Amino acid sequence: MRINAYIGNPIIATQQDYYELEELLHEIEPDCHSVQLRQERLIIENMSRMTFHYPRNPTIQWVAGRLRYMVENGL
């Protein structure tokens, strides 16, 4: 899995945040292709590609929930 954290994303502020997110996403779907944390939105590429706009205060758990949704729905 590749995590691209763009400057100004609201999820990852420290290296520890990055490792926590990586571990959590790997537990949900070890074969996920990539996760892009951009300034305005989250892009997840698993079997398909989906874009999510951030809520007011996004968290690492919110990102994991989006991946979990995709896995549960075969996306």
N, C-alpha and C positions, 0 to 999 in steps of 0.2 A: 504494500500500500504506500502510496505517495501522498504526503500532506504538503500542500503549497499554502503557506501563510503569508499573504501579501501585507505590506506595510499599511497600518491603519485599520486592520481587521479588529473587530470588537471581542474576539474570543481569546486569542493567545497574546498575553502580555509578557510572559517569561518563558524560559526554556522548560521549566517545570510544568507549565500549562501544556506545552507541546507534548511532552512525554506522557502526561496524564491522558490527553486526548488520544494519542496514538495507541496507548494500551487499551483504553476503553473501546475504541473503534475496532481494534484487532480482535477483542473478545466477541464482538457482535458479528463481524464478517471479516475473517482473515484474508479473503480473496478480493476484497474491494479494490478497484483499480486506483482511484484517486479521490482526494477531497481538496477542494480549493476554498480557502477562506479569504474572500475578497472584502473590500471596504463596505460594500452595500449588500452583498448576498453570499450565500453558500452554494457551491456546486459540488454535487456528488456524482461520480461515475462508478457505477457498479455494473450490472448487466445493461442498464440504460443510464441515461444522464438526466438528472433533475436539478432544477435551480430553486432555491428557497430564499425568500427575503427575510432578513433578520427581524425578530420581534424587538421590542423596546430594549430589553436587557438580556441578550442571548448568553447562554452558558455552554460549557462543555457538554453537559447533560442534554441540552437542547439539540446540539449537533448529533450526539449519539442517538437521540430519539428519531431524528430524520433518517439516519442510516437504518435503524431498526424498522421503521415504517417501510422503507424500500425493500428490505430483506423479507419482511412478513408478507408483502404484496408481490413478491417475485420480480421486483424491478431492478 
